Every structure is written in C-alpha cells, then in structure tokens.
Amino acid sequence: MNFNIIIEYKNEIIRDKKVLLKKPYTLLLLPFLLIRFIYLRFKKNVTTVYLLEMDLTPKGIRDFKYIIIDKYGECQEIIKKRIIEENRKDNYEGLVKKRLEKGDRIYLLYDNKIPVSFLFVSYKEAILTPINYKFTLPENYIAIYDVYTFSEYRGKGYYKDLFNFTINYNYLKGYRKVYLWLMKHNKVSIISHNKIGIDKVVEELIEEIKYFRRKIYRKKVLYNSLNLIEQ
C-alpha cells in the first residue's frame, strides 16, 4: 500500500515537471516577482487622518423625529439599506454590532417616518478605522464619526439638523467638546462640516508602513479644514 502511494506521488512530480518544460516562459515571472517583493518591502505607505474639534453649544434645529439607538435590532433595517445603497462588500453589520456593544450610539433623523440621516457617537474611547487606531477621549468629549445621509435626501439640510440635535443632547448631558475625523480625499464631508461649524483641525494622526512595520505619529496642528482642499 505504501509502495503505491509513493508511485502516485512520483507520477505527480513528473507531470509537474512536464508542465514546466512545456511552458518554460513561466520562469520569466520569477524576476518580476522578486522585484515586486523588494518594491513592497522598501515602499513607504502613509495614511493621514485629520482630527477636528468644536465646542458644544446649543444649536437651532427643525422639528423632526430624532432617536438614539443602542441595540442593533433597532437599526438593522437602516444598516441593510445603506449596505445595499453603497453595494458594500465588508462585514458592516458585524462592525456596527461591535460599536454598539462597546457603548457607541447611533443618532437617527426621521422625516415622515422615513429614516433619512444617521451618525455614530463614541464615548470614552474612539477608534479611527482608516488607520485602526484606538485612543481614549478626554473628559467631557464625545466623538462623531461615520455620518451618512441616504442619497435621495442629500443636499436638503437634514444632516445639519441631526448634527445639531446630537450637539444639543450631549451638551445637556454635560459634554463640552466634540471630535470628528476626516480624510483628505473626502471633499464633500470637509465642506459640509465646515459649513455647520466644525472646521478646526487640531491634530494629524499619521500611519506609516515601511519594511512591513507600522508606526503611528500624532502631530498637534491648528488650521481651518478648508486648507485640506487647497493643499
């Protein structure tokens, strides 16, 4: 029995050699693969997340229905709607569940019983997903992130009302500052947040990957967020 296995294994090796002999050009790929490996090893990848800060002060809002969600079952439909609208391939449902489990909350605006816009708020601890970086929020701070308005309702001011409701609610709870992080390529988000008053960049968090090693740098800054578009 063992003898038969050895014979079959040797036959498999012989067949592989024959394929290589029939297609010797496959050997030409080896130098390119080696160059690719060296390039990736020495290439430096840099990702920057920009942290914005604003004081919490009461704001005016329009008369819509606003709710705060702390359980996934209460937001399952809107999360699935976003997944379909964006054709997302990641495990966004699982990510939302983890956020709620760790204490984050979803703030949602309804207009005529239709979910229009929502955002996430972190308390105590924030995670910057673009660079997978976790940090503790200062006392009396909240962090707003992952804001989303469904496509048919954009450009009508809904998100401004939702943002202001979030500010008002947390101000009454004793919070006095809000963080929000942006990426430089998201010009629409930069402009829309600048218009509603959160326009001060106070920190740059820089992820650098080189030689397969990852480092995070935090750099204190102070400039208007519109500078990100002008650069």
C-alpha positions as CSV (number, residue, x, y, z in Angstrom):
1,M,0.0,0.0,0.0
2,N,2.8,2.4,0.9
3,F,4.6,1.5,-2.3
4,N,1.5,2.5,-4.4
5,I,1.3,5.9,-2.6
6,I,5.0,6.6,-3.4
7,I,4.5,5.7,-7.1
8,E,1.5,8.0,-7.3
9,Y,3.4,10.8,-5.7
10,K,6.3,10.4,-8.1
11,N,4.0,10.4,-11.0
12,E,2.5,13.7,-9.8
13,I,6.0,15.2,-9.7
14,I,6.8,14.0,-13.2
15,R,3.6,15.6,-14.5
16,D,4.5,18.9,-12.9
17,K,8.0,18.8,-14.5
18,K,6.4,18.2,-17.9
19,V,4.2,21.2,-17.5
20,L,7.2,23.3,-16.6
21,L,9.1,22.0,-19.7
22,K,6.2,22.7,-21.9
23,K,5.8,26.3,-20.6
24,P,9.4,27.5,-19.8
25,Y,8.3,31.1,-20.1
26,T,6.8,30.8,-16.6
27,L,10.4,31.0,-15.3
28,L,10.5,34.6,-16.6
29,L,8.0,35.6,-13.9
30,L,10.4,34.9,-11.2
31,P,12.5,38.1,-11.7
32,F,9.3,40.2,-11.7
33,L,8.0,38.6,-8.6
34,L,11.4,39.3,-6.9
35,I,11.3,42.9,-8.0
36,R,7.7,43.2,-6.7
37,F,8.7,41.8,-3.3
38,I,11.6,44.2,-3.0
39,Y,9.5,47.1,-4.0
40,L,6.8,46.4,-1.4
41,R,9.4,45.9,1.3
42,F,11.0,49.3,0.7
43,K,7.9,51.3,-0.3
44,K,6.6,53.6,2.4
45,N,2.8,53.8,2.7
46,V,1.4,56.8,4.6
47,T,-2.2,57.4,5.6
48,T,-3.3,60.6,7.4
49,V,-6.5,61.1,9.4
50,Y,-7.4,64.7,10.4
51,L,-9.0,65.3,13.8
52,L,-11.4,68.2,14.0
53,E,-12.6,69.8,17.3
54,M,-15.5,72.0,18.2
55,D,-17.1,73.4,21.4
56,L,-20.5,72.1,22.2
57,T,-23.0,75.0,22.3
58,P,-26.8,74.7,21.9
59,K,-28.0,75.0,18.2
60,G,-31.3,75.5,16.5
61,I,-32.9,72.5,14.8
62,R,-36.0,71.9,12.7
63,D,-38.9,69.8,14.0
64,F,-38.1,66.3,13.0
65,K,-38.2,63.0,14.9
66,Y,-34.8,62.2,16.4
67,I,-34.0,58.9,18.1
68,I,-30.9,57.4,19.8
69,I,-30.2,53.7,19.2
70,D,-28.1,51.4,21.4
71,K,-29.2,48.0,20.2
72,Y,-28.6,46.5,16.7
73,G,-32.1,45.2,16.3
74,E,-33.4,48.8,16.4
75,C,-31.2,49.9,13.4
76,Q,-31.0,46.7,11.4
77,E,-33.2,47.9,8.5
78,I,-31.3,51.2,8.0
79,I,-27.9,49.4,8.1
80,K,-29.0,46.9,5.5
81,K,-30.4,49.8,3.4
82,R,-27.0,51.5,3.5
83,I,-25.2,48.3,2.6
84,I,-27.5,47.9,-0.5
85,E,-27.2,51.6,-1.5
86,E,-23.4,51.5,-1.3
87,N,-23.0,47.9,-2.5
88,R,-20.7,47.3,0.4
89,K,-18.8,44.0,0.5
90,D,-17.3,44.3,4.0
91,N,-19.0,43.0,7.2
92,Y,-20.6,46.3,8.0
93,E,-23.4,44.7,10.1
94,G,-20.8,43.0,12.3
95,L,-18.9,46.3,12.7
96,V,-22.0,48.1,13.8
97,K,-22.8,45.4,16.3
98,K,-19.3,45.8,17.8
99,R,-19.6,49.6,18.0
100,L,-22.9,49.4,19.9
101,E,-21.6,46.6,22.2
102,K,-18.7,48.9,23.3
103,G,-21.0,51.7,24.1
104,D,-21.2,53.8,21.0
105,R,-24.6,55.1,19.9
106,I,-26.5,55.8,16.7
107,Y,-28.3,59.1,16.3
108,L,-31.0,59.0,13.6
109,L,-33.3,61.5,12.0
110,Y,-36.7,60.6,10.6
111,D,-38.8,62.7,8.3
112,N,-42.4,61.5,7.9
113,K,-41.5,58.1,9.4
114,I,-38.7,57.7,6.9
115,P,-35.1,57.2,8.1
116,V,-33.1,60.0,6.4
117,S,-29.7,60.5,8.1
118,F,-27.7,58.9,10.9
119,L,-24.3,59.2,12.6
120,F,-22.3,57.4,15.3
121,V,-21.1,58.8,18.6
122,S,-18.3,57.4,20.7
123,Y,-18.0,57.9,24.4
124,K,-14.8,57.4,26.4
125,E,-13.0,55.6,23.6
126,A,-12.7,56.3,19.9
127,I,-11.4,54.1,17.1
128,L,-10.1,55.6,13.9
129,T,-10.9,52.8,11.5
130,P,-8.9,54.2,8.5
131,I,-5.7,53.5,10.4
132,N,-7.1,51.1,13.0
133,Y,-6.0,53.3,15.9
134,K,-7.7,53.5,19.3
135,F,-7.5,56.3,21.8
136,T,-9.2,57.5,25.0
137,L,-11.3,60.6,24.7
138,P,-10.5,63.5,27.1
139,E,-13.0,64.2,29.8
140,N,-16.3,65.8,28.6
141,Y,-15.5,64.9,25.0
142,I,-17.6,63.0,22.5
143,A,-16.6,61.8,19.0
144,I,-18.8,61.9,16.0
145,Y,-18.0,59.6,13.0
146,D,-19.3,57.5,10.1
147,V,-22.1,60.0,9.2
148,Y,-24.4,59.0,6.4
149,T,-27.4,60.5,4.6
150,F,-29.3,58.4,2.2
151,S,-28.8,59.5,-1.4
152,E,-32.3,60.8,-2.2
153,Y,-32.2,63.2,0.8
154,R,-28.8,64.8,0.4
155,G,-28.4,68.5,-0.1
156,K,-31.6,69.3,1.9
157,G,-30.0,70.2,5.3
158,Y,-31.1,67.1,7.1
159,Y,-27.6,66.2,8.3
160,K,-27.1,69.7,9.8
161,D,-30.3,69.2,11.9
162,L,-29.1,65.8,13.0
163,F,-25.6,67.1,13.9
164,N,-27.1,70.0,15.9
165,F,-29.5,67.7,17.7
166,T,-26.6,65.5,18.7
167,I,-24.7,68.5,20.0
168,N,-27.7,69.8,21.9
169,Y,-28.4,66.4,23.5
170,N,-24.9,65.8,24.7
171,Y,-24.5,69.4,25.9
172,L,-27.4,68.8,28.2
173,K,-25.6,65.6,29.4
174,G,-22.6,67.7,30.4
175,Y,-20.3,67.2,27.4
176,R,-18.5,70.3,26.2
177,K,-16.3,69.3,23.2
178,V,-16.7,67.1,20.1
179,Y,-14.1,65.4,17.9
180,L,-14.7,64.4,14.3
181,W,-12.2,62.9,12.0
182,L,-11.9,63.2,8.2
183,M,-9.8,62.0,5.3
184,K,-8.4,64.5,2.9
185,H,-9.9,62.9,-0.2
186,N,-13.5,63.3,1.2
187,K,-14.0,66.9,0.0
188,V,-17.8,66.8,0.3
189,S,-17.5,65.9,4.0
190,I,-14.9,68.6,4.6
191,I,-17.1,71.3,3.1
192,S,-20.3,70.2,4.7
193,H,-18.8,70.0,8.2
194,N,-17.1,73.4,7.6
195,K,-20.4,75.0,6.9
196,I,-22.0,73.7,10.1
197,G,-19.2,75.0,12.2
198,I,-16.8,72.1,12.8
199,D,-13.9,73.5,10.9
200,K,-10.8,73.5,13.2
201,V,-8.2,70.8,12.5
202,V,-6.3,70.2,15.8
203,E,-4.4,67.1,15.2
204,E,-3.0,64.9,12.4
205,L,-2.7,61.1,13.0
206,I,-0.3,59.6,10.6
207,E,0.1,55.9,9.9
208,E,3.4,55.0,8.3
209,I,4.1,51.5,7.0
210,K,7.6,50.7,5.8
211,Y,9.7,47.4,5.8
212,F,6.4,45.8,6.9
213,R,6.5,47.8,10.1
214,R,3.7,50.1,11.2
215,K,4.1,53.3,13.2
216,I,1.5,55.9,14.3
217,Y,2.5,59.5,14.8
218,R,0.3,62.2,16.4
219,K,1.0,65.7,15.4
220,K,-0.6,68.8,17.0
221,V,-1.7,71.4,14.5
222,L,-4.2,74.3,14.2
223,Y,-5.7,75.3,10.9
224,N,-9.0,75.6,9.0
225,S,-10.3,72.3,7.5
226,L,-10.7,74.1,4.1
227,N,-6.9,74.1,3.8
228,L,-7.1,70.3,3.2
229,I,-8.8,71.0,-0.1
230,E,-6.4,73.8,-1.1
231,Q,-3.3,71.6,-0.5
